[in-house]
């Protein structure tokens, strides 16, 4: 469906009301403290605004990868104009600028120049991601704060920025959203938006122009009324050719969120602001409690035949589709195809499980499974071929051969992983063999074992686990063992993904971590909560007894960084990724060493290989960082300072840290390198100071919001990184 430009204006207003408006950098540093508001996140948002942050993340998560790429492309195009003095660019904000200069008092405010006002719009338009890094970046930009401060003062807000609180933004955003929702029916479709364009626009204008909210009053009085802002947005649409696709992408996602919220569910009892509420109650993002409850059953996945028809239908619609519509069509086709393969590759083996005493054993018909693998491979090829015709850049579908053993009451379950079957899986393009029993899943590379192997999964009685110190158990306790070629396997060259279902309610899902029980103590080994499955998933390179715990860690010396790194330190410490240098002392402002950051990266990715080797003369076998350094070198994530020197105790610069983080993205998470490095670095006024060999890495980290600029638009690439900064980078990596 093609939408006229005027419709995009209204959908933009709807889609961005909770992103751009909430992105206003409302304070000079410290004003939240003056207001008595507790700031708990690196994005600068106080804890009271968690629900607003949650709404933004919902919209972001509802976008497909292609839609996110469209938003990123528009953002890059717009950001490239920051600092422009081109008359054609300055003319974009003429409707607002004419109103500002018509106020006889405007000349009293030095920050109110046409260039500064243009930069304000350029900085906030499409500056959007799920980590809200735009908030911190804008908050640190003195020029943005200055022009907003003067605008509000011109608009009669006596104290400027200090006269506006986060609650004013929250109330304004929700009110504007409600005014537009009242016009729409329950379906929240783009077609309905198109048919009610005039009513939606009028409702938004009316709310803005009649609002007594201090933020709205200040902006209106200064000249930023609804008509002027919409005119500027129209100018932006005509000037930036990538903006329309991004607008539609956000609007689609936003309407998807609204429709989902309007769909009745069996609610959980989620009562907090942390994470998505499992399979029921909904929380926020970045802390608090959530209660995994129950939802309306999900739609049955498509069959392969239905997926093929969906791809054909998408092909027919591509020719007349806008760029954003194309991206959405492709993403939906890929999603449907992936769901079809997931369904096809799930094998119900529950009837093949025989229980003998306390042991359940799976009996496998290898010949039948090999035939099934061939059939799956043929169907995967059909879908991949059709998807390539739809879009040549589409990645191949992921194939997980899942053996679903159902549930049993036996103490242990034994699963044979025969080499003949693993070889057949590898030969037929299977990425992982997944064993599921009693809700627990293990995803294993078919190349991991060179002999017949037995996987033994046991459920351990919690009361029998003698744990001296522990967090709150959030799952059952399990033992996992591999025996290959008749010998126990204690460490794996390729990590195995463990997925443990969470059973506890009212837990902070960000603080959930997989824990290994060793000699009555818990070793926290990371993992991330998967809201879609209600499990904590993490990679492990060795097996033992595992559980999931809610791990609350506190340090008594992080007050100085709490407003921008407090929550991040809490989360990465909960997962055992960072540790204090002394009891309850994190020393956040101390420099992070190369060894420390390397270990953080390896633990965050869950890829530590104790058998990995390195050849540095300054890394000894007994060093605490030996395995991490060797693993990182094995995967190409870090290099030595020279061929034979790692320099583990040397500090690490911001550019080096960004580059290592980017390697983690590309190697472990399949992110693509940035095609236009200079454009990605344009936001940093000191980009020229970045070492040439590190520019590509910094560019990717900046594009993905892993690193951002500091005060004055500087990146400070050669400054040493602190432990607090490292924790924030790791936190952002975890959420990718």
RAQUI-V579280 format. One record per residue. N is the residue number from 1. RES is the residue in three letters. OMEGA is omega in whole degrees, -180 to 180 (999 if undefined). Layout:
((N | RES | OMEGA) (N | RES | OMEGA))
This chain:
((1 | UNK | 177) (2 | UNK | 179) (3 | UNK | 176) (4 | UNK | -177) (5 | UNK | -177) (6 | UNK | 177) (7 | UNK | 180) (8 | UNK | 178) (9 | UNK | -179) (10 | UNK | 178) (11 | UNK | 175) (12 | UNK | 179) (13 | UNK | 179) (14 | UNK | -175) (15 | UNK | -175) (16 | UNK | -177) (17 | UNK | -180) (18 | UNK | 176) (19 | UNK | -178) (20 | UNK | -178) (21 | UNK | -179) (22 | UNK | -179) (23 | UNK | -180) (24 | UNK | -178) (25 | UNK | -165) (26 | UNK | -177) (27 | UNK | 160) (28 | UNK | -175) (29 | UNK | 176) (30 | UNK | -177) (31 | UNK | 177) (32 | UNK | 178) (33 | UNK | 179) (34 | UNK | -178) (35 | UNK | -179) (36 | UNK | -179) (37 | UNK | 180) (38 | UNK | 177) (39 | UNK | -172) (40 | UNK | -175) (41 | UNK | -178) (42 | UNK | 179) (43 | UNK | 177) (44 | UNK | 179) (45 | UNK | 176) (46 | UNK | -178) (47 | UNK | -179) (48 | UNK | -178) (49 | UNK | -178) (50 | UNK | -179) (51 | UNK | 177) (52 | UNK | 178) (53 | UNK | 180) (54 | UNK | 179) (55 | UNK | -180) (56 | UNK | -179) (57 | UNK | 178) (58 | UNK | -180) (59 | UNK | 179) (60 | UNK | -177) (61 | UNK | -179) (62 | UNK | 179) (63 | UNK | 174) (64 | UNK | 176) (65 | UNK | 180) (66 | UNK | 179) (67 | UNK | 176) (68 | UNK | 178) (69 | UNK | 179) (70 | UNK | 177) (71 | UNK | 179) (72 | UNK | -179) (73 | UNK | 178) (74 | UNK | 180) (75 | UNK | 180) (76 | UNK | -179) (77 | UNK | -179) (78 | UNK | -178) (79 | UNK | -180) (80 | UNK | -179) (81 | UNK | -180) (82 | UNK | -180) (83 | UNK | -177) (84 | UNK | 173) (85 | UNK | 179) (86 | UNK | 180) (87 | UNK | 180) (88 | UNK | 178) (89 | UNK | 179) (90 | UNK | -180) (91 | UNK | -179) (92 | UNK | -176) (93 | UNK | -178) (94 | UNK | 180) (95 | UNK | 178) (96 | UNK | -176) (97 | UNK | 179) (98 | UNK | 178) (99 | UNK | -178) (100 | UNK | -175) (101 | UNK | 176) (102 | UNK | 176) (103 | UNK | -176) (104 | UNK | -179) (105 | UNK | -173) (106 | UNK | -178) (107 | UNK | -180) (108 | UNK | -174) (109 | UNK | -171) (110 | UNK | -178) (111 | UNK | -176) (112 | UNK | 172) (113 | UNK | -179) (114 | UNK | 178) (115 | UNK | -180) (116 | UNK | 179) (117 | UNK | 175) (118 | UNK | 180) (119 | UNK | 178) (120 | UNK | 180) (121 | UNK | -180) (122 | UNK | -179) (123 | UNK | -175) (124 | UNK | -179) (125 | UNK | 177) (126 | UNK | 178) (127 | UNK | -162) (128 | UNK | 171) (129 | UNK | -174) (130 | UNK | 179) (131 | UNK | -178) (132 | UNK | 178) (133 | UNK | 177) (134 | UNK | -179) (135 | UNK | -179) (136 | UNK | -179) (137 | UNK | -180) (138 | UNK | -180) (139 | UNK | -179) (140 | UNK | -177) (141 | UNK | -176) (142 | UNK | -178) (143 | UNK | 178) (144 | UNK | 179) (145 | UNK | -177) (146 | UNK | -178) (147 | UNK | 176) (148 | UNK | 179) (149 | UNK | -179) (150 | UNK | 177) (151 | UNK | -179) (152 | UNK | 177) (153 | UNK | 176) (154 | UNK | -180) (155 | UNK | 174) (156 | UNK | 175) (157 | UNK | -168) (158 | UNK | -176) (159 | UNK | 179) (160 | UNK | -179) (161 | UNK | -179) (162 | UNK | 179) (163 | UNK | 180) (164 | UNK | -179) (165 | UNK | 179) (166 | UNK | 179) (167 | UNK | 178) (168 | UNK | 178) (169 | UNK | -178) (170 | UNK | -179) (171 | UNK | -179) (172 | UNK | -179) (173 | UNK | -179) (174 | UNK | 180) (175 | UNK | 178) (176 | UNK | 178) (177 | UNK | -178) (178 | UNK | -179) (179 | UNK | 180) (180 | UNK | 179) (181 | UNK | -179) (182 | UNK | -180) (183 | UNK | -175) (184 | UNK | 172) (185 | UNK | -174) (186 | UNK | -173) (187 | UNK | 179) (188 | UNK | 179) (189 | UNK | 176) (190 | UNK | 178) (191 | UNK | 179) (192 | UNK | 177) (193 | UNK | -179) (194 | UNK | -177) (195 | UNK | -177) (196 | UNK | -175) (197 | UNK | -176) (198 | UNK | -179) (199 | UNK | -180) (200 | UNK | -179) (201 | UNK | -180) (202 | UNK | 180) (203 | UNK | 179) (204 | UNK | 179) (205 | UNK | -178) (206 | UNK | -180) (207 | UNK | -177) (208 | UNK | -174) (209 | UNK | -180) (210 | UNK | -177) (211 | UNK | 175) (212 | UNK | 177) (213 | UNK | -178) (214 | UNK | 179) (215 | UNK | -179) (216 | UNK | 180) (217 | UNK | -179) (218 | UNK | -179) (219 | UNK | -179) (220 | UNK | -178) (221 | UNK | 179) (222 | UNK | 179) (223 | UNK | -180) (224 | UNK | 178) (225 | UNK | -173) (226 | UNK | -178) (227 | UNK | -179) (228 | UNK | -180) (229 | UNK | 179) (230 | UNK | 177) (231 | UNK | 177) (232 | UNK | 179) (233 | UNK | 175) (234 | UNK | 178) (235 | UNK | 179) (236 | UNK | -179) (237 | UNK | -179) (238 | UNK | -174) (239 | UNK | -176) (240 | UNK | -172) (241 | UNK | 179) (242 | UNK | -173) (243 | UNK | -175) (244 | UNK | 179) (245 | UNK | 180) (246 | UNK | 178) (247 | UNK | -178) (248 | UNK | 178) (249 | UNK | -180) (250 | UNK | 180) (251 | UNK | 177) (252 | UNK | -178) (253 | UNK | -179) (254 | UNK | 179) (255 | UNK | 176) (256 | UNK | 178) (257 | UNK | 179) (258 | UNK | -179) (259 | UNK | 179) (260 | UNK | 180) (261 | UNK | -179) (262 | UNK | -179) (263 | UNK | -179) (264 | UNK | 176) (265 | UNK | 168) (266 | UNK | -170) (267 | UNK | 168) (268 | UNK | 179) (269 | UNK | -179) (270 | UNK | -176) (271 | UNK | -176) (272 | UNK | -176) (273 | UNK | -177) (274 | UNK | 173) (275 | UNK | 176) (276 | UNK | -169) (277 | UNK | 174) (278 | UNK | 179) (279 | UNK | 179) (280 | UNK | -174) (281 | UNK | -175) (282 | UNK | 174) (283 | UNK | -179) (284 | UNK | 177) (285 | UNK | 174) (286 | UNK | 171) (287 | UNK | 178) (288 | UNK | -174) (289 | UNK | 174) (290 | UNK | -176) (291 | UNK | 177) (292 | UNK | -179) (293 | UNK | -180) (294 | UNK | 178) (295 | UNK | 172) (296 | UNK | -178) (297 | UNK | -180) (298 | UNK | -180) (299 | UNK | 180) (300 | UNK | -180) (301 | UNK | -179) (302 | UNK | 171) (303 | UNK | 178) (304 | UNK | 179) (305 | UNK | 179) (306 | UNK | 179) (307 | UNK | 178) (308 | UNK | 177) (309 | UNK | 179) (310 | UNK | 179) (311 | UNK | 179) (312 | UNK | 179) (313 | UNK | 179) (314 | UNK | 179) (315 | UNK | -177) (316 | UNK | -176) (317 | UNK | -173) (318 | UNK | -172) (319 | UNK | -176) (320 | UNK | -176) (321 | UNK | 171) (322 | UNK | -179) (323 | UNK | -180) (324 | UNK | 178) (325 | UNK | 176) (326 | UNK | -179) (327 | UNK | -179) (328 | UNK | 178) (329 | UNK | -179) (330 | UNK | -179) (331 | UNK | -180) (332 | UNK | 178) (333 | UNK | 178) (334 | UNK | 180) (335 | UNK | 180) (336 | UNK | 180) (337 | UNK | -180) (338 | UNK | 178) (339 | UNK | 179) (340 | UNK | 179) (341 | UNK | 177) (342 | UNK | 180) (343 | UNK | -178) (344 | UNK | -174) (345 | UNK | 175) (346 | UNK | -175) (347 | UNK | 179) (348 | UNK | 180) (349 | UNK | -176) (350 | UNK | -180) (351 | UNK | 179) (352 | UNK | 179) (353 | UNK | 179) (354 | UNK | -179) (355 | UNK | 177) (356 | UNK | -176) (357 | UNK | 180) (358 | UNK | -176) (359 | UNK | 173) (360 | UNK | -178) (361 | UNK | 177) (362 | UNK | 176) (363 | UNK | -173) (364 | UNK | 171) (365 | UNK | -173) (366 | UNK | -178) (367 | UNK | -180) (368 | UNK | -179) (369 | UNK | 178) (370 | UNK | 177) (371 | UNK | 179) (372 | UNK | 178) (373 | UNK | 179) (374 | UNK | 179) (375 | UNK | 179) (376 | UNK | -179) (377 | UNK | 180) (378 | UNK | 180) (379 | UNK | 178) (380 | UNK | 180) (381 | UNK | 179) (382 | UNK | -177) (383 | UNK | 179) (384 | UNK | 179) (385 | UNK | -180) (386 | UNK | 178) (387 | UNK | 178) (388 | UNK | 176) (389 | UNK | 178) (390 | UNK | -179) (391 | UNK | -175) (392 | UNK | -178) (393 | UNK | -178) (394 | UNK | 177) (395 | UNK | 178) (396 | UNK | 178) (397 | UNK | 177) (398 | UNK | -178) (399 | UNK | 173) (400 | UNK | 176) (401 | UNK | -173) (402 | UNK | 174) (403 | UNK | -179) (404 | UNK | -177) (405 | UNK | -179) (406 | UNK | -178) (407 | UNK | 173) (408 | UNK | -177) (409 | UNK | -179) (410 | UNK | 180) (411 | UNK | 179) (412 | UNK | 177) (413 | UNK | -180) (414 | UNK | -177) (415 | UNK | 177) (416 | UNK | 175) (417 | UNK | -173) (418 | UNK | -178) (419 | UNK | 179) (420 | UNK | -179) (421 | UNK | 178) (422 | UNK | 178) (423 | UNK | 179) (424 | UNK | 178) (425 | UNK | 179) (426 | UNK | -178) (427 | UNK | -179) (428 | UNK | 171) (429 | UNK | 179) (430 | UNK | 180) (431 | UNK | -180) (432 | UNK | 171) (433 | UNK | -176) (434 | UNK | 175) (435 | UNK | 179) (436 | UNK | 177) (437 | UNK | -179) (438 | UNK | 177) (439 | UNK | 179) (440 | UNK | 179) (441 | UNK | 172) (442 | UNK | -180) (443 | UNK | -170) (444 | UNK | 175) (445 | UNK | 179) (446 | UNK | 179) (447 | UNK | -171) (448 | UNK | -172) (449 | UNK | -179) (450 | UNK | -179) (451 | UNK | 175) (452 | UNK | -173) (453 | UNK | 175) (454 | UNK | 174) (455 | UNK | 178) (456 | UNK | 179) (457 | UNK | 180) (458 | UNK | 174) (459 | UNK | -173) (460 | UNK | 177) (461 | UNK | -178) (462 | UNK | -177) (463 | UNK | -179) (464 | UNK | -179) (465 | UNK | -179) (466 | UNK | -178) (467 | UNK | -177) (468 | UNK | -180) (469 | UNK | -178) (470 | UNK | 172) (471 | UNK | 180) (472 | UNK | 177) (473 | UNK | -180) (474 | UNK | 179) (475 | UNK | 170) (476 | UNK | -179) (477 | UNK | -175) (478 | UNK | 171) (479 | UNK | 179) (480 | UNK | 179) (481 | UNK | 172) (482 | UNK | 170) (483 | UNK | -176) (484 | UNK | -178) (485 | UNK | 180) (486 | UNK | -178) (487 | UNK | 177) (488 | UNK | 178) (489 | UNK | -176) (490 | UNK | -180) (491 | UNK | -176) (492 | UNK | 178) (493 | UNK | 175) (494 | UNK | -177) (495 | UNK | 175) (496 | UNK | 178) (497 | UNK | 178) (498 | UNK | 179) (499 | UNK | -174) (500 | UNK | -179) (501 | UNK | 179) (502 | UNK | -179) (503 | UNK | -177) (504 | UNK | 176) (505 | UNK | 177) (506 | UNK | 176) (507 | UNK | 175) (508 | UNK | -171) (509 | UNK | 178) (510 | UNK | -179) (511 | UNK | 177) (512 | UNK | 179) (513 | UNK | 171) (514 | UNK | -180) (515 | UNK | 177) (516 | UNK | -179) (517 | UNK | -178) (518 | UNK | 178) (519 | UNK | 176) (520 | UNK | 178) (521 | UNK | 179) (522 | UNK | 172) (523 | UNK | -175) (524 | UNK | -170) (525 | UNK | 172) (526 | UNK | -174) (527 | UNK | -179) (528 | UNK | 178) (529 | UNK | 178) (530 | UNK | -176) (531 | UNK | -179) (532 | UNK | -178) (533 | UNK | -178) (534 | UNK | -179) (535 | UNK | 170) (536 | UNK | -174) (537 | UNK | 179) (538 | UNK | 178) (539 | UNK | 178) (540 | UNK | 178) (541 | UNK | 175) (542 | UNK | -178) (543 | UNK | 178) (544 | UNK | 175) (545 | UNK | -175) (546 | UNK | 173) (547 | UNK | 173) (548 | UNK | 178) (549 | UNK | 168) (550 | UNK | -171) (551 | UNK | -180) (552 | UNK | -178) (553 | UNK | 179) (554 | UNK | 175) (555 | UNK | -176) (556 | UNK | -176) (557 | UNK | -176) (558 | UNK | -177) (559 | UNK | -176) (560 | UNK | -179) (561 | UNK | -172) (562 | UNK | -174) (563 | UNK | -180) (564 | UNK | -179) (565 | UNK | -175) (566 | UNK | -179) (567 | UNK | -179) (568 | UNK | 178) (569 | UNK | 179) (570 | UNK | -175) (571 | UNK | -177) (572 | UNK | 175) (573 | UNK | 179) (574 | UNK | -178) (575 | UNK | 177) (576 | UNK | -177) (577 | UNK | 175) (578 | UNK | 179) (579 | UNK | 174) (580 | UNK | 176) (581 | UNK | 174) (582 | UNK | -177) (583 | UNK | 179) (584 | UNK | 178) (585 | UNK | -180) (586 | UNK | -174) (587 | UNK | -172) (588 | UNK | -176) (589 | UNK | 175) (590 | UNK | 180) (591 | UNK | 177) (592 | UNK | -179) (593 | UNK | 178) (594 | UNK | 179) (595 | UNK | -179) (596 | UNK | -177) (597 | UNK | 177) (598 | UNK | 179) (599 | UNK | 178) (600 | UNK | -178) (601 | UNK | -177) (602 | UNK | 180) (603 | UNK | 179) (604 | UNK | -180) (605 | UNK | 179) (606 | UNK | -173) (607 | UNK | -175) (608 | UNK | -179) (609 | UNK | -176) (610 | UNK | 179) (611 | UNK | 180) (612 | UNK | -178) (613 | UNK | 175) (614 | UNK | -174) (615 | UNK | -180) (616 | UNK | -179) (617 | UNK | -179) (618 | UNK | 173) (619 | UNK | -177) (620 | UNK | -178) (621 | UNK | -178) (622 | UNK | 180) (623 | UNK | -178) (624 | UNK | -177) (625 | UNK | -173) (626 | UNK | -177) (627 | UNK | -179) (628 | UNK | 180) (629 | UNK | -179) (630 | UNK | 179) (631 | UNK | -179) (632 | UNK | 177) (633 | UNK | 180) (634 | UNK | -177) (635 | UNK | 179) (636 | UNK | -178) (637 | UNK | 176) (638 | UNK | 174) (639 | UNK | 173) (640 | UNK | 175) (641 | UNK | 171) (642 | UNK | -179) (643 | UNK | -176) (644 | UNK | -180) (645 | UNK | 175) (646 | UNK | -176) (647 | UNK | -175) (648 | UNK | -177) (649 | UNK | 177) (650 | UNK | 177) (651 | UNK | -177) (652 | UNK | -178) (653 | UNK | 179) (654 | UNK | 179) (655 | UNK | 178) (656 | UNK | 180) (657 | UNK | 179) (658 | UNK | -179) (659 | UNK | 177) (660 | UNK | 178) (661 | UNK | 179) (662 | UNK | 177) (663 | UNK | 177) (664 | UNK | 179) (665 | UNK | -176) (666 | UNK | -175) (667 | UNK | -175) (668 | UNK | -175) (669 | UNK | 172) (670 | UNK | 174) (671 | UNK | 178) (672 | UNK | 178) (673 | UNK | 179) (674 | UNK | -178) (675 | UNK | 180) (676 | UNK | -176) (677 | UNK | -177) (678 | UNK | 180) (679 | UNK | -180) (680 | UNK | -178) (681 | UNK | -173) (682 | UNK | -178) (683 | UNK | -179) (684 | UNK | -178) (685 | UNK | 179) (686 | UNK | -178) (687 | UNK | -179) (688 | UNK | -179) (689 | UNK | 179) (690 | UNK | 178) (691 | UNK | -175) (692 | UNK | -177) (693 | UNK | -177) (694 | UNK | -173) (695 | UNK | -179) (696 | UNK | 179) (697 | UNK | 178) (698 | UNK | -179) (699 | UNK | 180) (700 | UNK | 180) (701 | UNK | 179) (702 | UNK | -180) (703 | UNK | -177) (704 | UNK | 177) (705 | UNK | 178) (706 | UNK | 174) (707 | UNK | 178) (708 | UNK | -179) (709 | UNK | 176) (710 | UNK | -177) (711 | UNK | 177) (712 | UNK | 179) (713 | UNK | 179) (714 | UNK | 174) (715 | UNK | -178) (716 | UNK | -172) (717 | UNK | -174) (718 | UNK | 175) (719 | UNK | 178) (720 | UNK | 179) (721 | UNK | 177) (722 | UNK | 179) (723 | UNK | 178) (724 | UNK | 178) (725 | UNK | 179) (726 | UNK | 180) (727 | UNK | 179) (728 | UNK | 178) (729 | UNK | 180) (730 | UNK | 179) (731 | UNK | -180) (732 | UNK | 176) (733 | UNK | -179) (734 | UNK | -176) (735 | UNK | 176) (736 | UNK | 999))
